[in-house]
Every structure is written in C-alpha cells, then in structure tokens.
Amino acid sequence: MVLSASEESLIKVVRQLPPDEARKVLDWAQQLADLGSGQRIERSDSWSEDDLREATAASLTQFDQQEREGR
C-alpha cells in the first residue's frame, strides 16, 4: 500500500505518542470515519479558515501546556 505524504505524517505523529494517547487519537479518527459513513467528507464544507486557525491555535496551546507540565 502506498501512503500519501499526509498519511505518512499522521502515522509518524501517532507513533511518537504514548500508547494511551495514541489510542485516543485512533478512537477519534474512527469516530470521524463513522460520521462519514463511508462517504468522503469535504473539509471545506465544515471548516472555515477561521475555524482552522482557531483549532490550530488551541492545539498548539494545549501541546505547549502539556510540554510544560511534562506529560
């Protein structure tokens, strides 16, 4: 199976997580896949550029906080 660059990047990130956190990410991804019920979900239908910026900022803030706390 040939993976896209995005898929390879996602796998790399998940492999770097502690097992419990990786499981959470995989469970979340499965929930997203279930929402699509096998249909392609168009990001542009759901996420505005503002939504993406806010989600990115929140993710980075949470990551920074976890790094400071040593998690």
N, C-alpha and C positions, 0 to 999 in steps of 0.2 A: 504494500500500500504506500502510495506517495502522498506525503503530507504537504500542505501549503506552509508558507513561512509563518503565517498566523497560528496555524495548528501546532507547529513545532515550538513556537514561542510559548504558547499556552502550556504545552506539556512540560517545557523546561521550568516554567514558573511553578507549576503544581508539584513537580519533583523536588523543588527546593523547600517546600513547606513541610512542617512537622506532620506526621501521619494524620492526626486528628483534624488539623486544619485542611489538609488535602482532601480528606473525606467530606468535609463541609462544602468545599468548592465543587467536588464531583456531584454531591447531592443537589446543590444549587443548579448546576449545569443540567442535571437530569430533570429537575423541575421545569426549567426553561424549555427543554426539549419537549416535555409533556404538554406544555402550554401550546406549543405549535402544532401538536397532534400530527406530526409528520409533514406539516406544511412549512414552507420557507417563511421565516419571519423577517420582514424588511425593517431594518433598524430605522430607516428614515420615516417610517410610518408611526413610530413610537417615541423616538428620541429627537428632541430639537437640539440645536447646537448649545443652547443654554443648559439643557438637561445634561448633555455630555460633559460640559465644563464643570457643572456642579458635582456630578458623580465623580469625576476625576479628582477634583479638589477634596472631596470628602474622603475618597480612598487614600489619597496621599496623606491627609491629616491623620487618619486612623493608623496608617502604616508608620508614620513618624512617631505617633504616640506609643505604639506597641514597641518600636525600636528603643525609645527612651525607657520604657518600663522593663525592657529585657525579655520580652516574650518571644 
